[in-house]
Amino acid sequence: MAQVLRLWRSLPLGRSAAPGPRLPTGAAGSREQCVLWRLRGAEVMGNPGAFKRSLLFSALSYLGFETYQVISQAAVVHAAAKVFKVEEILEQADYLYESGETEKLYQLLSQYKESEDAELLWRLARASRDLAQLSGTSEGEKKLLVYEALEYAKRALEKNESSFAAHKWYAICISDVGDYEGTKAKIANAYVIKEHFEKAIELNPKDATAIHLMGIWCYTFAEMPWYQRRIAQLLFATPPSSTYEEALGYFHRAEEVDPNFYSKNLLLLGKTYLKLHNKKLAAFWLTKAKDYPAHTEEDKQIQTEAAQLLTGFSDKN
């Protein structure tokens, strides 16, 4: 604006301004248009006030364009910085997750609970659920965290339906909430859970966890007690069902994708073989589960259960 004012002061106040340049005819427009342009040019150049206003308008337009460019560039820089910040947070979150720092991970991600980034939200759902699973978490806190996790997973899915992890954690969290809403609600959500696990596998066939969870779904309905089957028959024309063979297929597929990725997959391979009366293979997988390095509380619990099942073998023999 200071440049415009200096330009304004430097303009001549008399009527000695030189006549304006002639505009070409032809490609630029018709002869009548050129005459009109000349007349208007003469009017402006013959009138210092009009000329000054015209020049001021041009200068302001130029400065407006320059301002627009500066703002646009600033917006691009801000967006890039925001993306960089999200990536940095995700990197920190993944490091804490791999390190088993559940409480620190939850504290980090809960600062961004209002985020609209699906990658942040599904990680926050996972962190909330993991915190709920800790032995030091009270029953009241656990319930709050379970419902909180479901809300984050739901939002993650709304933000990005192409995220395999959002589908996976949404299904996990729906299943967890079923523990508080009763058997009927849990069975009612069975097809929804299965649908999202299958979608997660479709989006990422190399995600061993989603494949493992589909195996758990099959195992759960294969061993469903009669009274729960009765409830399922009341809720669905075709109630959900599965077999141990189907569950075994998913557990093996998960191991093929990522060998020894999860102690619980090893345990369930052993337990499924027990259900199928194959004690030799059951002992093989249960031994692997017992000897699996314990990084989490869950790993320790699985080691204990595997050892107890193996001891049961020895007692019977």
C-alpha positions, 0 to 999 in steps of 0.5 A, a space after each residue: 500500500 505504501 508503494 501505491 501511495 508513493 505512486 499516487 503522489 508522483 502522478 502529474 496534476 496538470 493536463 500535459 499527459 501524453 496521449 495513450 498508445 493506439 490499440 491494434 485492430 484485427 485479431 484483438 477485436 473489431 474496428 468499433 471496439 478499437 475506436 471505443 478503446 481509443 476514446 476511453 483511453 483519450 478520456 482517461 489520459 485527458 483527465 489526470 484524476 481518472 488516469 490516477 484512479 485507473 493506475 491506482 486500481 491497477 496497482 491495487 489489483 497487482 498487490 491483491 494478486 501478490 497477496 493471494 499468491 503469498 496466502 496460497 503459498 502459506 496455506 501449502 506450507 501449513 498443510 505440508 507442516 501438518 502432514 509432517 506433524 501427523 507422520 511424526 506423531 505416527 512414528 512416535 506412536 508405532 515406536 511406543 507400541 512396539 516397545 510395549 509402552 501402553 500408558 505412554 502411547 495412550 497419553 500421546 495419542 489422546 492429545 489428538 482425540 479430536 483429530 480427523 486423521 484415520 491413522 491417528 484415530 485407529 491407533 488411539 482405538 487400539 491404545 484405548 483397548 490395550 490400556 483396558 486390558 492391563 491388569 492394573 486397570 479397574 473394572 470401571 475404567 476398563 468399561 469406559 476405555 472399551 466404549 471409548 475405543 469403539 468411538 475412535 474406531 468408528 470415527 476412523 472408519 468414517 474418515 477412511 473406509 479404505 483403511 484395513 486397520 480401521 475395519 479391523 479395529 472397529 470389528 474388535 471394538 464391537 466385539 469387546 462392547 458385546 461383553 458389556 451388553 450381553 450374549 444377545 447383543 454379541 451374537 446380533 453383532 456377529 455378522 457385522 464383526 465378520 464383515 469388517 474382518 473380511 473387508 480388512 483381509 480383502 484390503 490387506 491380505 498380508 495382515 496376519 492379525 486380521 486373518 487370525 481374528 477371522 480364525 477366532 470368529 470361526 473358533 468361537 462359533 464352532 464351540 458355541 454352547 447350545 443355549 447360545 445357538 438357540 439365541 442365534 436361531 431366534 435372531 437370524 433366519 440363518 444364524 452364524 456358524 463355523 467349524 474347527 477346520 475353518 478356524 484352523 485354516 485361518 490360524 495356519 494362513 496367519 502363520 504363513 503370512 507372518 510366522 510366530 507373529 503372535 503367541 495367541 495364534 500359536 496357542 489357538 492352533 494347539 487348542 484347535 488341534 485338541 478339539 480335532 483330537 490331534 494330540 501330536 500337533 496340539 502338543 507341537 503348537 502348545 510347546 511353541 506358545 509356551 516357549 514364545 518370548 513374553 513381551 506383554 502381559 498377554 504373552 505371559 498369560 498364554 505361556 501359563 495356559 499353554 503350560 497347563 494344557 501340556 501338563 494335562 497331556 502328561 497327566 493323561 499319558 
